[in-house]
Amino acid sequence: MKRKILIVEDVKLNREIIKRILCNEYDILEAQNGQEALNIMDDKAAGLSAVLLDLSMPVMNGFEVLSHMRADPKLKQLPVIVTTGQTEDSSEVKALQMGANDYVSKPYNAAIIRQRIWNAINLQETAAVVNELRRDHLTGLYSRNTFIEIATTMIKDKGPGYYVMVCFDIDNFKIINDQYGTERGDEVLRYIAKTFREGFEPIGGICCRIMADNFAVLFPKTFVDTKERSQILRKATMLNSDSQKITFSIGRYYVDDINLSVSAMYDRAAMAKESVKGKYDKYIAVFDESMRNKLIQEQHIVSEMKTALDGGQFEAWMQPQYNHATGMLIGAEALVRWRHPERGLVSPGLFVPIFERNGFIYELDKYMWEQTCIYLHK
């Protein structure tokens, strides 16, 4: 399919010349003044690849058309090549300053006009592809890699203490998808993304959908506890739909160590978020080193749990049970203890909750049942 070009020129002979040069490569639309051109663009903007615009026209000249186009979100990215007389150097400069992509001089050189139009279209299409890769396809926010790249530069420019990294996790998002369908879930994600973008970018922040229903936002720390920040969050929870009310679990990391990677900064905000996820009385937490130490401890436990089970490090301890009326010993409850070869006894308060979360508790239960039966048999 041929690309489509709009020729805006009040002199019919000039339009015919340009059409003859370009008709084999492009589908041609024509306008004889600026107002007519804008009417066509309003109707055909999505299908146009470029505009060839004369600067001197009645009704509305080329400069006025350029001004309208660059102020219109639907038209501002459309490539414009202006056409001028050979003695109009100042007009060419003014047009380029107003956002024209290139210019060609009259009388037209066929090879030059073809190449300059192709250059403008190719540059725009390449930029569009790059921009597509830099954005999350569902929400239009920055992709993870682009967010990390831009955030890294922003943090280095401002130094430590200027920004806060925030992780937003939608509570019970799976329920929204299950009850109302993925289309409704996607609508929720797009609404939140739009709200964040419109709210945080004007105050110097950037936003990203990290994955699924998790968002990352970097913005100046001075806005953390302000009315502006509260309004953004309040608006993000107020989607007009029949789905349940939107709530968030939120983690913050104050960017004090700029030697950390942006990924590590987000991970710290996510750690803080995990400390409040599922709690009814608290939804925001700030990262501190105790959270990191706890995570490292949990990672050690998870990495060693299978070896500990195979090596017989888990022991059955018997807690006596008495008849309080008579004082007689009537039985015992089998409890698990972990005797680590290097760290000694590990508190069940540390490892049992972790095993319950990751499912390893089932393997430990079977092992303890077996060990207790062996003990009874003896």
C-alpha positions, 0 to 999 in steps of 0.5 A: 500500500502506498503512503499518503501525502497531502500537498498544500499549494494555492497554485494549481500548476505547482500542485500538478508538477508535484503530483507528477513527481510523486504520484508513482510512489505516493497517493496524493491529496490536495488542498489549495489553502491552509484552512482546507488543509486543516479540514483534510488533516482533521479527517485523514490525519491517521492515514497521512505520512507527510504534508508538503506545505507552501508558505505563501497562500490566501485564507490561511498561510503555511505559518498559521497551518504549522502553528495549528499542527504543532499545537494539536496532539493528533498532528504535531508528529506529522512530518511537514516539508515546506516549499519556498521561493529561492529568495525566502531564506528567512521564511525557511528559518522561521518555518524550521523554528516553528517545527517544519521538518525540512524544506524544498525550494522552487522550482522543484528538483524531482530527485531532491523533493523525493529524497527529502520527503522520504527522509522525513517519513523514514525518520518519523516512522523510525522514531515511532518504532523506537517510541513504541519499544520505549512504552508499555503497550497496555498503559503507554507508560515507560517500559521497565528498561526505559524507566531505569535508563531515564531514572538513572540520569535524573538521579545522577543530575540531582544527587542523593536525597532529592528523589523518592522511589515508590512501588504501587501494588494494586490490592486484590487485583486478581479478584478484579480480573476473575470477577469482571474479566481481563478487559475490566482489569486492563481498563483499571490499569490504563486508568491508573497509568493515566492518573499517575502520568497526569499527576506525577509528570508535572511535578517532575516525576516519571512513571512505569508499569514494572509488571502486571499490577505493579507500578514504579514512580520516581518523583521529588521527595518534597512532594511525598506528604503534600496535597498534590500527592494525596490528590493523585492517589485519591483520584487513582482509587476512584475509577467509575466502574462496578468493580470493587474499590481500588486500594494500594499497598505502597512502599517507598525508598528515599534515594540517598545512595545514588551508587545503587542501581535503579533496579535495586532502588525499586527492589527496596521500595518493593520490600517496604511494600511487602511489609504492609501487603495484606494489612488492614490498618497500614498501607504505606511503608518506608524501606529501612535496613532491617527489611533488607536484613530480613530478606537476606535471612529469608533467602538463606533459609530458603536456600538451605531448607532442602539440604537441612531436611535431607541432612536430618537437621530438623528435630522432633522435640516433645512438649509435655501435656498434663492433666491439670486436675491430677498433675499426671503426665498424659502425653506430649506435642511434637514440635519442630526445631532446626539445629543448624550445624553453624548457627545452632538452633534456628527459631521456628518463628523464623523458618515456619512462616517462610515454609508456609508461604513457599509450600515447603511446610508440607515436606517438613510436616511429612518428615516430622510425622515420620520422625514422631512415629519412629520415636513412638515405635522405639 
